[in-house]
Amino acid sequence: MTPEEKAAGKALSRLQRHGAQTLWLAMAAPLLGGALLVWQAWELASLLGRAIEGGEAPQALLPGIGLVLALLLTRAGLSALGEWLGSIGAEAIKLKLRELLFTGLLARSPRRGDAASSGAATAAIVDQVEAIDAYYARYLPAAAQAALLPLAFGAVILPLDWVAGVLFIVTAPLIPVFMALVGWGAQRASDSQAQALTRLSGRFGDRLRGLLTLKLFGRADAETDAIVAASDALRQRTLRVLRIAFLSSAVLEFFAALGVAGVALYLGLTFIEFLNLRGSPLTLHVAVFLLLMAPEVYNPLRLLASHYHDRAAAKAALVEIERQLGALPDATEPLEDLAPRSGPAIAVAFENLTLRTPDRQKIVLHDVNLDIPAGRHVALLGPSGEGKTTLLETIAALRPHEGRIRLDTEPLADWSPAALRARTFLLTQKPRLIHATIADNIALARPDASRSEIEQAAELAFVTPFADALADGLDTMISEDGIGLSGGQAQRVALARVFLRDAGLILLDEPTAHLDPALEGQIIDNIIEYARGRTLIVSTHSAAVAAKLDKAWRIAGETLLPVAIPAKKKGAA
């Protein structure tokens, strides 16, 4: 077993605690059903013995028949209850794991070089997490039955007939032994299938997002053929997993049938007095009971074998999740709280700060020192490509840097992702809009915002004037990336998010790039008023916007140069 598989097994055990109560009940239900099975088989064998050997009247057998039927229905109910509880426990575990993975994905920087593509991340959180369902819902209850019921059945059978008991003891262990041998191959095939599924999902998701570009460059047909080829490769790997699963089923069926046939042959030879290995005569009651119990001794092992590949699939899924999203989160730790939190203004300080472009080929800033007091409103000026966006993203811990950045005298590296996301707000140059209503897109900044707060934010960002002209107002649906809105309207929807966040540090990257001068001035005035008492850093090309702020610096020659602002525009926020 590889270290990755051992880690996956430990992770499965840690996750189990999130559905432990229902899973314990799911495992207990079939065990109770097994106890009732022994009672049912004994009563049914007794009925046959009384009817055939004792010659009792049918009327005298009616209470026993009723008891057998009641036991049969009770066992069926326990089986259904166990499956239901197993599904509930598995759903709780999957929900917890998805919350952990998604929270971890939100907490880390999307600019990381080892970040998974959106398609691969989606496949890991949706498809691979789904693959662990059968492990908790079916494999664990089957493992509990296989571990306890054959021993319990053997303890009941051995005092009645030692030969039958020995046959069970000899043949039953062969099933898990050969099942484990087959399982090694199933694990490798499941790993290969999980990787193929992730690659296909990632490729499909990324190609779907870039469909317009592929059409423009005439690559749509070629990518379609590549997707078909990848799908066929996944089909072959899936069939390979199923082939191994069917092989394991054939192995266990062979040994189970061999054991049942051996017991039947022994009983038949004993009845015709060809064998005489018992100390007392064999009654029909005991013989029928042994025949009824013979397949049931192997049935828990057969059930385990049929679900054994679920364990391999779950381990392979966790290994693939770790491969795509990094180390699995500790399921025993509480979720990081990424919700926005109120707090005082945050001071920003650069100490010998050096920044490079993402490709590391060009220096943006070299050995820069700067203090931005808490509550100050400042502008960053400079032509496109000079590094304004890189600097803002570095302050938000989305880009690597050399030197030191301090937020409130604390090094940026010492801020936890949760605290940084909760206390700061970054509006990028190309903010993301999703397929949802205008109101829902605004509320992405603070999902618990009330309707009145959303409407107020829309008014401050001048979303209300154009939204009121739409049939559903703020409840109008827009498509992915704001399709259905103009560039200026989409920008205002994104800007409205600023007014829902009580952030101590607000970072805006070209917030008015698509707005006309009159609207630009009004929205900037609203932002400045709202940001009173908060630190505000705005990257902009507009001298008019910079003139409204307290300070301005221009990025030029790998350094920050102060820009003079007319005296009438000065004043702390």
LUMLODO-533268 format. One record per residue (C-alpha): x, y, z. Coordinates in nm, 4 decimals. Layout:
BEGIN
{{X Y Z}}
...
This chain:
BEGIN
{{0.0000 0.0000 0.0000}}
{{0.1396 0.3379 -0.1054}}
{{0.1717 0.6315 0.1384}}
{{-0.1036 0.8099 -0.0538}}
{{-0.3405 0.5161 -0.0032}}
{{-0.2550 0.4985 0.3686}}
{{-0.3263 0.8712 0.4021}}
{{-0.6538 0.8258 0.2146}}
{{-0.7548 0.5447 0.4510}}
{{-0.6866 0.7659 0.7538}}
{{-0.8824 1.0494 0.5942}}
{{-1.1810 0.8174 0.5415}}
{{-1.1683 0.7279 0.9117}}
{{-1.1496 1.0947 1.0170}}
{{-1.4420 1.1897 0.7952}}
{{-1.6517 0.9105 0.9417}}
{{-1.7031 1.1058 1.2625}}
{{-1.9311 1.3518 1.0808}}
{{-2.1899 1.0792 1.0221}}
{{-2.0886 0.8477 1.3049}}
{{-2.4240 0.8234 1.4807}}
{{-2.6273 0.7323 1.1750}}
{{-2.3522 0.5054 1.0422}}
{{-2.3414 0.3100 1.3684}}
{{-2.7174 0.2619 1.3432}}
{{-2.6798 0.1657 0.9761}}
{{-2.4319 -0.1061 1.0791}}
{{-2.6405 -0.2201 1.3770}}
{{-2.9600 -0.2706 1.1762}}
{{-2.8307 -0.5584 0.9581}}
{{-2.6611 -0.7158 1.2607}}
{{-2.9959 -0.7280 1.4361}}
{{-3.1424 -0.8637 1.1149}}
{{-2.8793 -1.1415 1.1255}}
{{-2.9910 -1.2414 1.4747}}
{{-3.3505 -1.2546 1.3557}}
{{-3.2352 -1.4636 1.0576}}
{{-3.1124 -1.7408 1.2892}}
{{-3.4468 -1.7342 1.4698}}
{{-3.6351 -1.7398 1.1383}}
{{-3.4316 -2.0314 0.9992}}
{{-3.4767 -2.2293 1.3218}}
{{-3.8533 -2.1737 1.3245}}
{{-3.8877 -2.2604 0.9546}}
{{-3.6829 -2.5791 0.9991}}
{{-3.8948 -2.6643 1.3020}}
{{-4.2150 -2.6205 1.0992}}
{{-4.0863 -2.8527 0.8262}}
{{-3.9712 -3.1100 1.0826}}
{{-4.3046 -3.1010 1.2643}}
{{-4.4996 -3.1272 0.9389}}
{{-4.2908 -3.3999 0.7720}}
{{-4.1528 -3.6056 1.0612}}
{{-4.4144 -3.5256 1.3232}}
{{-4.7144 -3.5236 1.0894}}
{{-4.8792 -3.2283 1.2657}}
{{-5.1966 -3.0790 1.1195}}
{{-5.1688 -2.7573 0.9174}}
{{-5.3857 -2.5721 1.1707}}
{{-5.1313 -2.6428 1.4439}}
{{-4.8567 -2.4938 1.2302}}
{{-5.0340 -2.1614 1.1633}}
{{-4.8838 -1.9716 1.4640}}
{{-4.5346 -2.0795 1.3583}}
{{-4.5999 -1.9720 0.9997}}
{{-4.7194 -1.6327 1.1253}}
{{-4.4031 -1.5962 1.3336}}
{{-4.1820 -1.6784 1.0333}}
{{-4.3648 -1.4222 0.8179}}
{{-4.3349 -1.1591 1.0931}}
{{-3.9634 -1.2250 1.1242}}
{{-3.9249 -1.2024 0.7459}}
{{-4.1027 -0.8652 0.7316}}
{{-3.9049 -0.7330 1.0288}}
{{-3.5776 -0.8300 0.8614}}
{{-3.6850 -0.6580 0.5411}}
{{-3.7694 -0.3450 0.7388}}
{{-3.4327 -0.3514 0.9170}}
{{-3.2544 -0.3915 0.5832}}
{{-3.4365 -0.0903 0.4362}}
{{-3.3723 0.1089 0.7535}}
{{-3.0007 0.0283 0.7400}}
{{-2.9736 0.1408 0.3772}}
{{-3.1610 0.4623 0.4544}}
{{-2.9436 0.5438 0.7553}}
{{-2.6303 0.4634 0.5576}}
{{-2.7359 0.7065 0.2858}}
{{-2.8052 0.9792 0.5439}}
{{-2.4647 0.9295 0.7062}}
{{-2.2871 0.9317 0.3698}}
{{-2.4646 1.2522 0.2645}}
{{-2.3607 1.4246 0.5878}}
{{-1.9980 1.3233 0.5323}}
{{-1.9996 1.4342 0.1685}}
{{-2.1486 1.7688 0.2656}}
{{-1.8802 1.8211 0.5305}}
{{-1.5997 1.7262 0.2915}}
{{-1.7313 1.9581 0.0200}}
{{-1.7531 2.2419 0.2721}}
{{-1.3935 2.1788 0.3787}}
{{-1.2652 2.1621 0.0216}}
{{-1.4600 2.4649 -0.0962}}
{{-1.3596 2.6711 0.2071}}
{{-0.9962 2.5761 0.1506}}
{{-1.0282 2.6684 -0.2166}}
{{-1.1670 3.0103 -0.1261}}
{{-0.9030 3.0682 0.1397}}
{{-0.6022 3.0146 -0.0845}}
{{-0.4882 3.2506 -0.3562}}
{{-0.6322 3.1875 -0.7038}}
{{-0.3003 3.3158 -0.8422}}
{{-0.1011 3.0244 -0.7038}}
{{0.1067 2.8511 -0.9660}}
{{-0.0084 2.5077 -0.8499}}
{{-0.3767 2.6008 -0.8405}}
{{-0.6006 2.3481 -1.0146}}
{{-0.7946 2.4550 -1.3199}}
{{-1.1607 2.5343 -1.2630}}
{{-1.2657 2.2158 -1.4404}}
{{-1.0324 1.9955 -1.2348}}
{{-1.1383 2.1642 -0.9086}}
{{-1.5042 2.1167 -0.9977}}
{{-1.4471 1.7505 -1.0813}}
{{-1.2682 1.6983 -0.7491}}
{{-1.5364 1.8649 -0.5371}}
{{-1.8359 1.7204 -0.7239}}
{{-1.7431 1.3896 -0.8875}}
{{-1.4623 1.2623 -0.6658}}
{{-1.6448 1.3459 -0.3421}}
{{-1.9484 1.1622 -0.4786}}
{{-1.7283 0.8537 -0.5250}}
{{-1.6935 0.8098 -0.1472}}
{{-2.0718 0.7710 -0.1032}}
{{-2.0765 0.3941 -0.1511}}
{{-1.7910 0.3445 0.0969}}
{{-1.9937 0.4844 0.3858}}
{{-2.3426 0.3863 0.2712}}
{{-2.2688 0.0257 0.1698}}
{{-1.9111 -0.0867 0.2331}}
{{-1.8947 -0.0085 0.6066}}
{{-2.2251 -0.1877 0.6915}}
{{-2.1113 -0.4814 0.4740}}
{{-1.7737 -0.4910 0.6519}}
{{-1.9465 -0.4987 0.9921}}
{{-2.1663 -0.7882 0.8811}}
{{-1.8719 -0.9795 0.7340}}
{{-1.6705 -0.9375 1.0530}}
{{-1.9394 -1.0485 1.2998}}
{{-2.2201 -1.2496 1.1402}}
{{-2.0175 -1.5484 1.0068}}
{{-1.8598 -1.5921 1.3515}}
{{-2.1995 -1.5675 1.5192}}
{{-2.3541 -1.8135 1.2742}}
{{-2.0608 -2.0493 1.3245}}
{{-2.1027 -2.0321 1.7018}}
{{-2.4656 -2.1407 1.6583}}
{{-2.3939 -2.4166 1.4024}}
{{-2.0856 -2.5775 1.5606}}
{{-2.2666 -2.7249 1.8679}}
{{-2.5380 -2.8673 1.6423}}
{{-2.3018 -3.0364 1.3961}}
{{-1.9250 -3.0176 1.4200}}
{{-1.8673 -3.1383 1.0618}}
{{-2.0768 -2.8600 0.9101}}
{{-1.9077 -2.6112 1.1407}}
{{-1.5621 -2.7233 1.0276}}
{{-1.6657 -2.6964 0.6608}}
{{-1.7724 -2.3371 0.7204}}
{{-1.4536 -2.2550 0.9109}}
{{-1.2323 -2.3967 0.6345}}
{{-1.4089 -2.2509 0.3297}}
{{-1.5281 -1.9110 0.4576}}
{{-1.1798 -1.7503 0.5044}}
{{-1.0931 -1.8289 0.1411}}
{{-1.3383 -1.5657 0.0215}}
{{-1.1762 -1.2590 0.1882}}
{{-0.8270 -1.3886 0.1006}}
{{-0.8952 -1.4070 -0.2722}}
{{-1.1057 -1.0925 -0.2501}}
{{-0.8044 -0.9021 -0.1139}}
{{-0.5844 -1.0350 -0.3952}}
{{-0.8323 -0.9134 -0.6539}}
{{-0.8712 -0.5895 -0.4610}}
{{-0.5105 -0.4864 -0.5218}}
{{-0.5759 -0.4835 -0.8927}}
{{-0.9036 -0.2995 -0.8374}}
{{-0.7214 -0.0249 -0.6448}}
{{-0.4793 0.0394 -0.9297}}
{{-0.7588 0.0381 -1.1869}}
{{-0.9664 0.2760 -0.9714}}
{{-0.6720 0.5169 -0.9410}}
{{-0.6333 0.5218 -1.3185}}
{{-1.0065 0.5703 -1.3691}}
{{-1.0211 0.8579 -1.1170}}
{{-0.7354 1.0404 -1.2889}}
{{-0.8976 0.9936 -1.6302}}
{{-1.2280 1.1292 -1.4999}}
{{-1.0587 1.4378 -1.3553}}
{{-0.8689 1.5050 -1.6760}}
{{-1.1828 1.4699 -1.8854}}
{{-1.3904 1.6908 -1.6536}}
{{-1.1199 1.9556 -1.6373}}
{{-1.0690 1.9535 -2.0119}}
{{-1.4401 1.9719 -2.0833}}
{{-1.4961 2.2566 -1.8359}}
{{-1.2045 2.4627 -1.9654}}
{{-1.2973 2.4080 -2.3298}}
{{-1.6565 2.5024 -2.2568}}
{{-1.5448 2.8341 -2.1061}}
{{-1.3251 2.9017 -2.4085}}
{{-1.5789 2.7845 -2.6664}}
{{-1.6050 3.1259 -2.8343}}
{{-1.2263 3.1488 -2.8736}}
{{-1.2111 2.7959 -3.0159}}
{{-1.4810 2.8813 -3.2706}}
{{-1.3046 3.2006 -3.3740}}
{{-0.9771 3.0155 -3.4335}}
{{-1.1416 2.7185 -3.6057}}
{{-1.0432 2.4686 -3.3362}}
{{-1.3909 2.3590 -3.2284}}
{{-1.3963 2.0368 -3.4354}}
{{-1.0458 1.9365 -3.3286}}
{{-1.1290 1.9867 -2.9609}}
{{-1.4537 1.7939 -3.0065}}
{{-1.2567 1.4989 -3.1461}}
{{-1.0125 1.5230 -2.8551}}
{{-1.2995 1.5183 -2.6031}}
{{-1.4459 1.2116 -2.7763}}
{{-1.1075 1.0360 -2.7592}}
{{-1.0686 1.1207 -2.3897}}
{{-1.4225 0.9967 -2.3232}}
{{-1.3417 0.6675 -2.4942}}
{{-1.0275 0.6302 -2.2817}}
{{-1.2362 0.6880 -1.9689}}
{{-1.4871 0.4276 -2.0902}}
{{-1.2125 0.1696 -2.1299}}
{{-1.0742 0.2401 -1.7826}}
{{-1.4232 0.2174 -1.6320}}
{{-1.4836 -0.1170 -1.8024}}
{{-1.1483 -0.2360 -1.6659}}
{{-1.2657 -0.1544 -1.3123}}
{{-1.5957 -0.3354 -1.3742}}
{{-1.4113 -0.6370 -1.5164}}
{{-1.2104 -0.6693 -1.1945}}
{{-1.5269 -0.6241 -0.9876}}
{{-1.6999 -0.9033 -1.1815}}
{{-1.3928 -1.1231 -1.1345}}
{{-1.4059 -1.0743 -0.7581}}
{{-1.7763 -1.1630 -0.7623}}
{{-1.7045 -1.4807 -0.9582}}
{{-1.4340 -1.5820 -0.7090}}
{{-1.6560 -1.5413 -0.4073}}
{{-1.9518 -1.7117 -0.5747}}
{{-1.7317 -2.0105 -0.6536}}
{{-1.6149 -2.0598 -0.2976}}
{{-1.9589 -1.9879 -0.1522}}
{{-2.1188 -2.2438 -0.3847}}
{{-1.8418 -2.4915 -0.2974}}
{{-1.9133 -2.4521 0.0735}}
{{-2.2913 -2.4852 0.0373}}
{{-2.2497 -2.7899 -0.1882}}
{{-2.0153 -2.9481 0.0647}}
{{-2.2690 -2.9084 0.3466}}
{{-2.5525 -3.0407 0.1301}}
{{-2.3445 -3.3410 0.0241}}
{{-2.2504 -3.4172 0.3836}}
{{-2.6114 -3.4014 0.5010}}
{{-2.7309 -3.6187 0.2126}}
{{-2.4684 -3.8834 0.2733}}
{{-2.5512 -3.8786 0.6441}}
{{-2.9237 -3.9324 0.5783}}
{{-2.8559 -4.2343 0.3546}}
{{-2.6193 -4.3629 0.6255}}
{{-2.3165 -4.3520 0.3957}}
{{-2.1424 -4.1321 0.6534}}
{{-2.1785 -4.1576 1.0267}}
{{-1.9666 -3.8803 1.1822}}
{{-2.2241 -3.7624 1.4354}}
{{-2.2620 -3.8834 1.7909}}
{{-2.6424 -3.8613 1.7675}}
{{-2.8922 -3.9192 1.4841}}
{{-2.9435 -3.6310 1.2415}}
{{-3.2991 -3.4990 1.2598}}
{{-3.4809 -3.3311 0.9742}}
{{-3.5163 -3.0193 1.1889}}
{{-3.1397 -2.9817 1.2325}}
{{-3.0623 -3.0798 0.8722}}
{{-3.3013 -2.8231 0.7251}}
{{-3.1661 -2.5573 0.9631}}
{{-2.8113 -2.6290 0.8495}}
{{-2.9173 -2.6154 0.4847}}
{{-3.0949 -2.2844 0.5394}}
{{-2.7974 -2.1358 0.7220}}
{{-2.5319 -2.2617 0.4794}}
{{-2.5748 -1.9823 0.2198}}
{{-2.6322 -1.7261 0.4945}}
{{-2.2889 -1.7953 0.6456}}
{{-2.1309 -1.6858 0.3175}}
{{-2.3780 -1.4101 0.2363}}
{{-2.2091 -1.1366 0.4504}}
{{-1.8774 -1.2203 0.2847}}
{{-2.0394 -1.2108 -0.0593}}
{{-2.1941 -0.8755 0.0258}}
{{-1.8579 -0.7408 0.1388}}
{{-1.6918 -0.8623 -0.1793}}
{{-1.9574 -0.6995 -0.3956}}
{{-1.8859 -0.3652 -0.2262}}
{{-1.5117 -0.4144 -0.1849}}
{{-1.4386 -0.2092 -0.4958}}
{{-1.6278 0.0813 -0.3308}}
{{-1.3448 0.1029 -0.0794}}
{{-1.0870 0.1118 -0.3593}}
{{-1.2898 0.3766 -0.5432}}
{{-1.3166 0.5930 -0.2303}}
{{-0.9413 0.5786 -0.1668}}
{{-0.8688 0.6574 -0.5302}}
{{-1.1090 0.9528 -0.5126}}
{{-0.9358 1.1004 -0.2056}}
{{-0.5931 1.0522 -0.3636}}
{{-0.7144 1.2374 -0.6729}}
{{-0.8670 1.5163 -0.4610}}
{{-0.5331 1.5609 -0.2839}}
{{-0.3530 1.5575 -0.6175}}
{{-0.5710 1.8401 -0.7504}}
{{-0.6476 2.0512 -0.4408}}
{{-0.3523 1.9827 -0.2147}}
{{-0.3458 1.8147 0.1245}}
{{-0.6848 1.7042 0.2498}}
{{-0.8221 1.9349 0.5204}}
{{-0.8421 1.8074 0.8756}}
{{-1.2029 1.7026 0.9193}}
{{-1.1705 1.7330 1.2979}}
{{-1.1014 2.1069 1.2783}}
{{-1.3861 2.3603 1.2494}}
{{-1.4394 2.5351 0.9181}}
{{-1.2571 2.8616 0.8674}}
{{-1.4952 3.1534 0.8944}}
{{-1.4547 3.3453 0.5696}}
{{-1.7588 3.5646 0.6327}}
{{-1.6971 3.9428 0.6192}}
{{-1.6306 4.1015 0.9570}}
{{-1.6399 4.4596 1.0710}}
{{-1.3286 4.6199 1.2098}}
{{-1.1289 4.9410 1.2279}}
{{-0.9333 5.0863 0.9369}}
{{-0.6156 4.8963 0.8483}}
{{-0.2820 5.0730 0.8052}}
{{-0.0578 4.9577 0.5196}}
{{0.3220 4.9775 0.5203}}
{{0.5843 4.8705 0.2634}}
{{0.9374 4.7935 0.3825}}
{{1.1949 4.7425 0.1058}}
{{0.9183 4.6025 -0.1127}}
{{1.0163 4.4496 -0.4474}}
{{0.7547 4.3224 -0.6917}}
{{0.7922 4.1339 -1.0153}}
{{0.5484 4.0591 -1.2931}}
{{0.3772 3.7163 -1.2729}}
{{0.6282 3.5716 -1.5203}}
{{0.9111 3.7010 -1.2951}}
{{1.0791 3.8623 -1.5976}}
{{1.0240 4.2293 -1.5098}}
{{1.0627 4.4262 -1.1874}}
{{0.7566 4.6397 -1.1109}}
{{0.8768 4.8005 -0.7869}}
{{1.2223 4.7853 -0.6362}}
{{1.3067 4.8445 -0.2706}}
{{1.0041 5.0688 -0.2050}}
{{0.9185 5.2042 0.1397}}
{{0.5779 5.3633 0.2032}}
{{0.3365 5.4157 0.4924}}
{{-0.0392 5.4548 0.4380}}
{{-0.1987 5.5503 0.7696}}
{{-0.5247 5.3865 0.8719}}
{{-0.8257 5.5665 0.7308}}
{{-0.6318 5.7404 0.4515}}
{{-0.7633 5.7448 0.0933}}
{{-0.4913 5.7152 -0.1702}}
{{-0.4651 5.6713 -0.5464}}
{{-0.2207 5.4711 -0.7557}}
{{-0.1570 5.6254 -1.0981}}
{{0.0317 5.4970 -1.3974}}
{{-0.0155 5.3712 -1.7512}}
{{-0.1382 5.0195 -1.8219}}
{{0.1177 4.7501 -1.7601}}
{{0.3144 4.9425 -1.4977}}
{{0.2026 4.7156 -1.2110}}
{{-0.0910 4.8862 -1.0385}}
{{-0.2953 4.5645 -1.0444}}
{{0.0028 4.3593 -0.9288}}
{{0.0530 4.5901 -0.6303}}
{{-0.3122 4.5731 -0.5234}}
{{-0.3183 4.1949 -0.5558}}
{{0.0050 4.1741 -0.3563}}
{{-0.1517 4.3717 -0.0718}}
{{-0.4387 4.1187 -0.0812}}
{{-0.1831 3.8331 -0.0572}}
{{-0.2580 3.7122 -0.4091}}
{{0.0943 3.7690 -0.5456}}
{{0.4404 3.6791 -0.4108}}
{{0.6686 3.9627 -0.3075}}
{{1.0131 4.0361 -0.1706}}
{{1.0617 4.2577 0.1295}}
{{0.7845 4.3111 0.3790}}
{{0.4241 4.4300 0.3786}}
{{0.2618 4.5131 0.7098}}
{{-0.1085 4.5456 0.7761}}
{{-0.1677 4.7131 1.1127}}
{{0.1977 4.6508 1.2107}}
{{0.1496 4.2751 1.1532}}
{{0.3385 4.1118 0.8648}}
{{0.1112 4.0103 0.5798}}
{{0.2421 3.6536 0.6006}}
{{0.1105 3.6291 0.9590}}
{{-0.2473 3.7089 0.8561}}
{{-0.4574 3.3972 0.8189}}
{{-0.6453 3.3690 0.4881}}
{{-0.9761 3.3803 0.6761}}
{{-0.8891 3.7008 0.8646}}
{{-0.7508 3.8695 0.5544}}
{{-1.0557 3.7869 0.3420}}
{{-1.2898 3.8938 0.6206}}
{{-1.1278 4.2336 0.6871}}
{{-1.0335 4.3410 0.3334}}
{{-1.2210 4.3884 0.0054}}
{{-1.0651 4.3726 -0.3407}}
{{-1.2573 4.4687 -0.6543}}
{{-1.0563 4.3548 -0.9527}}
{{-1.0354 4.5267 -1.2901}}
{{-1.2559 4.2553 -1.4410}}
{{-1.5010 4.1638 -1.1654}}
{{-1.6865 3.8364 -1.2013}}
{{-2.0619 3.8297 -1.2536}}
{{-2.2491 3.4999 -1.2408}}
{{-2.5690 3.3642 -1.3906}}
{{-2.8100 3.4964 -1.1290}}
{{-3.0232 3.8017 -1.0562}}
{{-2.8700 4.1482 -1.0289}}
{{-2.9510 4.1444 -0.6569}}
{{-2.7798 3.8083 -0.6081}}
{{-2.4699 3.9339 -0.7883}}
{{-2.4524 4.2348 -0.5580}}
{{-2.5051 4.0131 -0.2527}}
{{-2.1957 3.8069 -0.3364}}
{{-2.0029 4.0599 -0.1286}}
{{-2.2079 3.9685 0.1785}}
{{-2.4501 3.6766 0.1356}}
{{-2.6389 3.7563 0.4578}}
{{-2.7254 4.1111 0.3454}}
{{-3.0907 4.2067 0.3743}}
{{-3.2979 4.3168 0.0777}}
{{-3.2993 4.6772 0.1976}}
{{-2.9181 4.6763 0.2245}}
{{-2.8885 4.5400 -0.1286}}
{{-3.1255 4.8076 -0.2593}}
{{-2.9300 5.0812 -0.0808}}
{{-2.6025 4.9514 -0.2292}}
{{-2.7642 4.9505 -0.5731}}
{{-2.8677 5.3153 -0.5308}}
{{-2.5199 5.4251 -0.4208}}
{{-2.3636 5.2509 -0.7233}}
{{-2.6314 5.3928 -0.9574}}
{{-2.7592 5.0477 -1.0457}}
{{-3.1174 5.1402 -0.9595}}
{{-3.1729 5.3802 -1.2561}}
{{-3.1127 5.1146 -1.5224}}
{{-3.2502 4.8253 -1.3122}}
{{-3.5833 5.0056 -1.2696}}
{{-3.6179 5.0133 -1.6479}}
{{-3.5997 4.6328 -1.6603}}
{{-3.9105 4.4177 -1.6240}}
{{-3.7986 4.2512 -1.2985}}
{{-3.5822 4.5314 -1.1614}}
{{-3.3063 4.3992 -0.9344}}
{{-3.4536 4.0511 -0.9756}}
{{-3.3662 4.0480 -1.3460}}
{{-3.1558 3.7466 -1.4414}}
{{-2.8241 3.8104 -1.6119}}
{{-2.5974 3.5560 -1.7791}}
{{-2.2442 3.4501 -1.6930}}
{{-1.9890 3.7343 -1.7040}}
{{-2.2693 3.9925 -1.7130}}
{{-2.3989 3.9067 -2.0591}}
{{-2.7183 4.1059 -2.0984}}
{{-2.5704 4.4220 -1.9477}}
{{-2.3489 4.6867 -2.1000}}
{{-1.9909 4.7262 -1.9787}}
{{-2.0819 5.0276 -1.7658}}
{{-2.3876 4.8569 -1.6165}}
{{-2.1883 4.5451 -1.5276}}
{{-1.9228 4.7659 -1.3660}}
{{-2.1838 4.9382 -1.1517}}
{{-2.3285 4.6042 -1.0373}}
{{-1.9801 4.5034 -0.9239}}
{{-1.9191 4.8412 -0.7587}}
{{-2.2382 4.8006 -0.5573}}
{{-2.0638 4.5216 -0.3673}}
{{-1.8329 4.7803 -0.2088}}
{{-2.1260 4.9285 -0.0167}}
{{-2.2141 4.5942 0.1441}}
{{-1.8743 4.5407 0.3017}}
{{-1.7637 4.7030 0.6257}}
{{-1.4012 4.6325 0.5369}}
{{-1.1090 4.7966 0.7123}}
{{-0.9149 4.8008 0.3833}}
{{-1.0792 4.8587 0.0444}}
{{-0.8763 4.7942 -0.2730}}
{{-1.0310 4.9073 -0.6025}}
{{-0.8681 4.8355 -0.9380}}
{{-0.9872 5.0791 -1.2101}}
{{-1.3363 5.1003 -1.0558}}
{{-1.4645 5.3613 -1.3048}}
{{-1.2980 5.2383 -1.6254}}
{{-1.6268 5.1963 -1.8164}}
{{-1.8124 5.4982 -1.6804}}
{{-1.8647 5.8416 -1.8336}}
{{-1.7025 6.1357 -1.6476}}
{{-2.0235 6.2622 -1.4846}}
{{-2.1236 5.9210 -1.3499}}
{{-1.7623 5.8524 -1.2514}}
{{-1.7557 6.1603 -1.0290}}
{{-2.0853 6.0742 -0.8597}}
{{-1.9916 5.7149 -0.7844}}
{{-1.6439 5.8081 -0.6580}}
{{-1.8021 6.0658 -0.4273}}
{{-2.0326 5.7951 -0.2874}}
{{-1.7396 5.5547 -0.2423}}
{{-1.5307 5.8196 -0.0629}}
{{-1.8199 5.9045 0.1667}}
{{-1.8854 5.5366 0.2393}}
{{-1.5150 5.4725 0.2980}}
{{-1.4891 5.7465 0.5601}}
{{-1.3053 5.5866 0.8525}}
{{-1.1734 5.3053 0.6306}}
{{-0.8488 5.2745 0.4357}}
{{-0.9089 5.3107 0.0611}}
{{-0.6531 5.2427 -0.2155}}
{{-0.7710 5.3066 -0.5718}}
{{-0.5817 5.2138 -0.8868}}
{{-0.6876 5.4493 -1.1658}}
{{-0.5931 5.6204 -1.4913}}
{{-0.8195 5.9119 -1.4088}}
{{-0.6578 6.2270 -1.2728}}
{{-1.0073 6.3454 -1.1752}}
{{-1.0526 6.0423 -0.9509}}
{{-0.7063 6.0842 -0.7959}}
{{-0.7792 6.4504 -0.7264}}
{{-1.0674 6.3527 -0.4971}}
{{-0.8447 6.1409 -0.2707}}
{{-0.6041 6.2402 0.0048}}
{{-0.2795 6.1276 -0.1558}}
{{-0.1636 5.9962 -0.4906}}
{{0.1452 5.8076 -0.6070}}
{{0.2547 5.7251 -0.9569}}
{{0.4340 5.4032 -1.0463}}
{{0.7312 5.4997 -1.2599}}
{{1.0872 5.3742 -1.2909}}
{{1.0360 5.0832 -1.0477}}
{{0.9394 5.3185 -0.7670}}
{{0.6453 5.5197 -0.6309}}
{{0.6576 5.8945 -0.6917}}
{{0.4237 6.1284 -0.5009}}
{{0.1773 6.3248 -0.7133}}
{{0.0768 6.6736 -0.6074}}
{{-0.2954 6.7181 -0.5376}}
{{-0.4549 7.0645 -0.5309}}
{{-0.4890 7.1920 -0.1758}}
{{-0.8652 7.2208 -0.2001}}
{{-0.8891 6.8476 -0.2613}}
{{-0.6857 6.7456 0.0423}}
{{-0.8251 6.6304 0.3729}}
{{-0.8314 6.3106 0.5682}}
{{-1.1310 6.0907 0.5087}}
